[in-house]
Amino acid sequence: MDKQKELAKLLLLVKSELRTLGLWQTQTPSAEALASTEPFAVDRMSFVQWLQFVFLPRMYQLIETGSPLPDNCSIAPMAEESFKADDRIDPVSGAALVAHLRGIDELLSQC
């Protein structure tokens, strides 16, 4: 399977897991929050919001336009750290989401 198809599959798994965990949001963050220049928009939104409203759309856009994919990714460690502080996600329920994110990290970081 090519890298873009594999990434699309993993992105769908992330989206599905966010919904399963009850973390999918219907209200988009403010334009100000979305304009954050901090890594993972930590100054303006939660990691889960960043996943849904920044990361997923950007990755889908790269796939749809055939643009080059990033050649390095390290989202799973950030997820693990942010989940420690998020009462909605315990290590057991968040494990599948972290595993999907680790799959994205591995896929995009392959040489």
C-alpha angles and dihedrals in degrees: 000000000000121000096252093052092047091049091050089052092050092047090054090051090052091050091048093049092050088054093046090052091049092243099117109113128209097199117076116225117252121281087249092057092047090051093060114133095196118108109272087359087269091164095059112023144021121266090250090053090049090052093051102038104030113018101040095046092046093050092047089050092053090050095046094048094042090237120159113277121231112272095214131040135170109174101130095069090051090049091052092050095045093047090057088066096040112089091197092066124057121190093256098049092040094050095089092049091049090048091054090048090049088053089055090048091051094045095050095040095054114118 
